Amino acid sequence: MGRLVRVGAMFPGQGSQTVGMGADVAARSPEARALFARASEILGYDLLALQVEGPEEKLRETQFSQPAIFTTNLALYRAIGETLAPVVSAGHSFAEFCSLVIAGSLEFDEALRVVDERGKAMQVAAEHAGGGMSAVLGLEASAVREIVDRTRVETGKRVQLANFNSPTQIVISGDVAAVKVAGDAMLARGAKRVVPLNVSGAWHSELMLPAVERFAAAVESAHFSVPEFDVISNVDAQPYRDVAGIRHNLIRSIVHEVRWHDAAERILSYELDAVVEFGAGGVLGPLMKRMPNAPQVLVVSDYAGVQHLRKMLTASTVALGVASSAQDDGR
């Protein structure tokens, strides 16, 4: 069991939702339970009941999945208590709001209201524009970009790289026909698999442009401050240094590629003892584990994970206290 002194926190985004998520941590952690209760007051519906009872089709709708994932991620984080003090954090796509909350850049209530507006705006855009997404496995990013660009020219339809999750896992997004044409071309080029995703819209593509104005209004009215520790942006994989940059990148991210692999590399530059993913799905942890020189990677997806991390943090605190006493005795 390695000592946890320098820790990074990660939060998964859309696709990590699952019926039943958050139930056990809400039942066993007063902090998590209070967070779900507050979220329900803000949203105007029983969020935890939706997560526990479903149906899955409703929970998958972006107007519900985004607030649900956001709140579950933070409920798991807050259940740990004050022994965890990250030095850096990043969230995939809209889960960047989770990182901003734990870094003191935005209060939970206000962040949830902005996330709720984001989900609703994207839901409306998806209902009007349709679209789809596919995961491309085992093809270099340069080839993916080349094929996407060529498909746009040849079909006259919209398609683009949406998520650069890892060098072997890239997601494309856009008009359904163009996504299909590009996917077939990628298989012909040597991709191991192209998997259509079960989503209700073409996230991180031009098809989301109608959502930008509504979301931008919510972002501009929110009260941000500079994060207390580094939060890595999805847009440029750089730590935020001013409020204007936060607002700009959050708005831009609606239609911009999620550069998760670059953000993960930036996280690793902090020479961490461990990276912890807080979320129901265990999505980002496996990607991080495959990266060269990755530290210990932990996934906290339920209350058992909360207890395990608490024990590790307590052991680290005790070990540091013993080491400090030994140094004092030597003076």
N, C-alpha and C positions, 0 to 999 in steps of 0.2 A: 504494500500500500504506500504509494509515493506521497511525499509531503506536498500540500497544496498551499503555496504562498502567493504565486502569481497565477491568477486564473482569468481566463477569457470566457464570456458568456455569449451563446448563440441562440437565436430564436427562429424556428421554421415558419414559413408562410403558407400560402394556399396549397391545398393538397394534403396537409398534415391532419386535417380534421377527420374525426371518426366518431360514430355514435357511441356514447358512453364516456367520452373523454371528460376529464375534470371531476367525475363523480366521486371517486375515492378520496382525492385530495381535499375536495370540499367537505366531505363527511368527517375527515380526520384532522383538518387544519383550520383553526378559527380564522387565521389570516386569509386563507384561500376562500373560505365560506363568506367572509365579509366582502371580499372583492367581487364575488359573483352576485351577491345581494345588491351591492352598489351598481354594478353593471346593469342589472335588471331594472333598477330605478331609472337610470339614464336612458336606456333603450326603450323602455315602455313595454317590455314583455319578459317572461321568465326565461332568461338565457340558459340557465343550467337545466331546466326542464326540457328545452329544445335539444340540448346536447345529449341528455340521457335518453329521451324518448324518441328523438328523431321526428319525422322519418329522415332517412339518409338523403333523399332527394332534396328536401328542404334545407338541410344543413349544408349541402353542397352549393346551394345558391350563394353567390358571392356577397350579397347583402346580409346574409346570416353567418356565412363561414368566416368572414374577416373579423367581426366583433368576437365570435366564439373562439377563434384561434388566438387572437390578441389577449383576451381575458384568461384563457387557459394557460398560455405561456407564462403570463405574469403571476397567476395563482400558484403555479409550481415554483416559480422563482421566490415569491414572498413566503412560501411555506418553509423555506430553508432558514429564514431568520437573518439576524444581523452578522452572523459569523462569516458570510460570504462578501468579499469586497473585490469585485472584478477590477482589472486594470484596463480592459478593453472589451468592447462588445460589438456585435453586428447581428442584424436580423435580415432574413431573406425576404425581399420585396417589402410589402407593407409591415412585416414584423420588425422592420427598422424602428417603428414606433415603440416597440417593447424596449429596445436598447435606449432610446431617448428618454423613456420614462425612468428606467433604473439609474440612468446617469444624471437625473435631476434636470433634464432639459425641458420637460413637459410634464404637467401633472396628469395622473391617471384619468380623471374625469374628462379633462379637455382632450386628451389623446384619444379616448374612446369615442368621443363625439366626432372627431375628425375621421377616425377609422370608419365609423358608421356612415358618414357622408361619402367616404371613398367607395365603400361597398355598394351603397345605393346608386351612386353615379355610374359605377362600372356595370351594375346590373341593368340599368336603363340602356346604356350604350350597347351592351351585349344583346339585349332583346331586339334592338333596332338593326344591328349590323351582323349578328350571327358570328361566324368565324370559328376557328378551331386551332388546336395546338398538337404537336407531335414531338416526342422525345427521340433524338437521334443518338444512337449508341455506337461508339467505336469508329467515328470518323473525325479526322482532324478539323479544328475550327476553321482553318483557312479554306478547306474544301467546302465546308458548310456555308461559309460566307459567299464563296464564289458561286455556288449553286443557287443560293437564295437570290443573289443579285441578278443572275441570268434568268431565273424564273420570273422575277418581277418584269423584266424587259420583254420576255417571250410571251407571257400570258397577259400582261397589262393589269395584273391583279396584285394585291398587297400581300406580302409575306416578308418576314424578317426574323433575325435571331432574337429570341426573347430572353432566354436564360442560359448563361454560360456557367453551368454548375461545376463542371470539371472537364478536363481535356477529352474525356470519353463519354460525357453526358451533356448534351446540348439540346435545348428546346427551341423549336421554331413556332411561329405564330402568325396568323393572318387569315385571309379568305380561305375557306375550306378547300376549294379547287386548287388554289396555288400551293397550299400546304401539302396536298396530295401529290401534285406534280413534283414539287421539290423533294418530297420524301422518296418518291420512286427513283429520282435521279441520284439521290444519296445512296440508296441501296445498290444501284448500278455502279456507283463509284467505289463501293466497298464497305459501306456501313454495315455493322453486324446486325442491327435491328433498327426499325423505325416504328415507334409505338404511338398510335393516336391516343391522346389523353382524354379522359372523361371529364371535360370541363364545359362550362356554360358560356364561354366567351373566349376571344382571342386576346388574352392578357399581354401586356407589354408590347403592344403593336399599335399601328396607326388607327386600327378600328376602335381604339379607346379614346381617340381625340375628342369625341363629344362629351366625355366624362371630365375633361381637364378643367373646364371653367367652373363647374360646381365644386370640384375638389379643391381647386386653387383658392376659391373664396373661403373655404373652411380653414385651409392652411394659413392664409394671410391674416385671418382673424384670431388665430391661436397665439398664446403667449409663450414663446420659446425663450430659453436662455442657453448660454454656451454650456455644453455637457461638462460634468465634473470629472469625467475621465473619457478617454477616447472612444468615440462611436464611429465606426467605419461605414462610409456611404456605399450603397449598391451601385450608384451611377459612375463614380470615378475611383472607388476603392481607396479613398483618402479619408483621414479623420476630419471631422468637422471642427472648424476653428471660429466660425461666426454664425450668427442666426440667419443672416441673409443666405448663406450657403446651404443651410439646412432647408429653408423654405424652397429655394431654387431646385435643389435636387429631389426633394419629395414630390414636387409638382411634375418635374421632368420624368420621374420614374414611372408614371402612368403609361407612357408610350415608349420608354427607353428600355434597352437591354439590361437585365440584372447581371452584373459582373460578379457573380458569387465567388468564382474560383480566384479572381484577383483579390477580392475582399478577404478570402480565407488565407491567401498567401500573406496579406498584410497582417492579419491576426498572428500568424506564426512568427512574424518578425519581432514580436514582443517577448520572445524567449520565455514562454509560459511553462508552468509546471503541469497545467491541465487546461483543457477546453471543455466546457459543459454546455450541452444542448438542453434547453428547457422547452418541451413541447410534447404533444401527445403521440407524434408519429415516429420519432427517431429517424429523421430525414437527413439532417446535416452531419450528424456524428459519423456515419459510415463513410461519407465523402471525405471528411477530415482525416479519418484513420488511414486512408489510402495515400495521403500526401506525404512526400519525403520529409523526414525529420519532424513528424507530428509528435506532440507530447501526448501524455495520457488523455484519452477522450472519454468522457462520461455522458450518458444520456439520462436525463431525469424526465420520465414520462408519466409517472404515477407516484403514489405515496411511498411505495417501497424504494423508489429511486431517491426521493426526498430524504428518507431515513439513512440510506447508504451514504449520500453526500454529507449529511450532517455528521455522521461518525468520522468520515475522513477529515472534515474540517476541524472537528474537535481534537482529533489525534494530532493534526498539524499544529494547532494552537498550543497543545501541551508540549509537543516536541520543541517548539520554538521557545516556550517558557523555560524548559530545562536547559536548552542551549544558552539562553540569555543568563540564567543563574550561574552556569558554569563559567561563563566569561566574566561575570561580576566577581566570582570567587577567585579568579585568577589575577585580578588587578591588585 
